[in-house]
Amino acid sequence: MDEENPAKPVFRTAIILAGGEGKRVGGRDKYFFSYRGETFIKRLIESLETVVDEIIIVAKNEEKCSHFEGIKNVHIVSDIIKGRGPIGGLQAGVPAAKGEVIFVSACDMPFLNPDVVDRLFDKINEHEAIIPAWDEDKIEPLHAIYRRDALVKYLKAHKSLSLRAMIRELHSKYISVEDFRDVDPYLRTFTNINKLEELEKLEEINTIH
């Protein structure tokens, strides 16, 4: 690096997709589920604000946006076209993002580890997406880094609503989740709550990383 002309820091955005239907949890808003007295959304924001420059929450509609009005330093947008799942959330969130690189997260991940997120950002290099993977089939597209310009280009012309289809179209690199055990030994950062039974089991967890 040229000491007289150091590289300009890359602006980082986090997009939290909070527009799901919550069908598997009785239609409840998962971002207001709580663990040890803190809502999932509060825990997510507290983790992300240490490693990104801005946080955007994408809600289902204007009514849902109002749920987040009291949260400071967070930009809130609603789905532009309803019923498109995560792709629809990206269609709303990406245009609002200022960052060159974007961390995309689901709203139901109460143990998000900022050290893992920071490492994912560091690995983007020339790639358009950095995706954690457990194996060839199980990947984490909603705990991943994307280049904003690549997402903008894809979302303008996409036909599929599948995140996997999007990842296949991008210049993506997969990173084994095992690479993060030194900072998150139990890989709790990837924990997401899809069912009420899983929420109940959270209280049985004794150690948070």
N, C-alpha and C positions, 0 to 999 in steps of 0.2 A: 504494500500500500504506500502511496506517495504521502509522506508526512506533511508536506506543504498543502496537499489537496486530498484530505481524507475523504473516503467514500461517504456519500450522504446516507444517513440512516433511512432505512426503508420504513415507510408509514404502514402500520399494521391495523387491520380492522378485524373485529370479531362479529359474526352474525349469529344470533341465537334464534333458531326457528321455533316459535311458540304458537304455531297456527294449527296444530293437529286437532283431530276430532276427539281424541281420548276415548275411542270406542271400547278399548279393552279395560278401561278404568271407569266405566259407567258414565262417560261423558264429562268427567271432572277435568279441571285444568291442572295438568301435572306440574306446571311451573310453580303452583302454590302448595304442592305437597311439601311437607317439612321433615327435616331430620334434626333432632336435638335442638328444637326451638328456632331453626332457621329454614326459611323456604328454599326450595331448590333454586329459584331464580336469584335469590340473594347470594346463595353460595356460589353460583356460576359467575355472577358479576364480580364478587370479591376475588375470585380466582383469576378471572380474565383481565381485570383492570391493572394487574401487575405486569402484564406482558403484551398488552395491545394499547394503541393510541385512541381508539374509539370502539364503542360497543353499540351495535344495532340490534334491536329486538323486532322480529317480524311477527305480528299478531294476525289472527284470523280475519278480524274486521275492526271497524272503528270502536265498537263497544268493548272489544277485548283490549284494544289499545289503551283505553281509559284505566285498565287495571294497573298499568305501569307508570301512570302520570307522576306519582310521588317519588320515583327513582331518579336520583341525580346523575348527571353526566352520561345519560343513555339516550340514544336516538330511537324513536319508535315509529315504525311504519306498518301498514296493513297490507295483506295480500291484494294484488291488483286484480287477478283472476282467481276466483274461488275454486276450491276442490282439486287443486293440482298437486297437493302434497308438498314435499320438500322442494321440488322444482319450482312450484308456484311461490314458495317462500324466497327462493333465490331470485326469482324474477322481480320481486319487490325490494329485497335487501341489497342486491348487488349494485343497482343504479344509485342507491343512497350512500354507498361506501366510498370513502376517500382513499382507502388504503390500496397500495399496489398488490399486497398479499392479504388474503382473507382466511381467517380460521372460521369454519362453519361448525356449529354445534347444535345438537338437539337440546331441548329444554328440560329433559328428564335425567340429567347426569349430575347427581349431587356431589360426586367426589372428584370433579375435574381437577387435574393436577397441573398447575402453571408451569412446572419444570418440563413436563412432557410437551405441553403446547409450545413452549419456547424452543425446545429441541426440534420440533416439527418445522417451525418457522426457519430455523437455521439450515434445514436440509433442502429447502426449496430450490436453491441454485438456479439451474437453467430449466427446471421442470415446471410444468403447468399445474401439477397437483401432487401432493404428498399424502398418501393414504396408509394409515396403519392397517396391518393385516395379521390375522391369526393363522391363516393358511390360504390356500389358493381360492377357496370359496368364501370364507368368512372375512369380510373387510369392514372398515369403520369409516364410511363416507361422511358421517355426521360427527366426526371427531378428526377433521382433516384440514389441510391447508390448500388453498387454490390461488392462482394468479387472477387478479380481477379482470385483466384484459382478455384472458382465455375464457372466463365465464361469460363475459359480455358477448363475445363472438359466438360462443356456443348457444346461449339463450336466445339469440336473434334468429337462429335457423333450426333449432332443435325440433324433432318430431316426437320423440319419446319422453314420457314422464318418469323414466327410470334413472336413478342416480348411477347405477352401474353402466347404463348406456352412455351417460355423459362422461364418466371416467374413462371408458374405452375410447372415446373420441379425443380426449385430452392427452397430452404428453405426460402421463402419470407415472409416478414411481411409488412402489409399495415398500413399506418399512415394517419389518417384523415387530410385533408388540414386545417381543423378548428384549429388544434393544432398549427398552425403557425401565426394565426391572431395577436398575441401579438407583433410579429416582422414585420409582413407584413399585416396590417389591411385589405387591399383590395385584398390580394392574387395575386398581380400583377406578382409575380415571375413566375407564371404558364402561363402567357400570351404568346401565340405564334401566329405568323402571317402566315396564310395560303392563304389569298387572297389579291389582290391589294386593295380591298375596306377596308380591315382591316388596311392596312398600311396607307391609307389616314385618317382613323379615329384616328390614333395615335396623330396627331397634335391637336386633340380636348382634349387630356388628359392634365390636368393642374397640377397634382401632381404626382411625381415619388417617389416610395418607393424602 
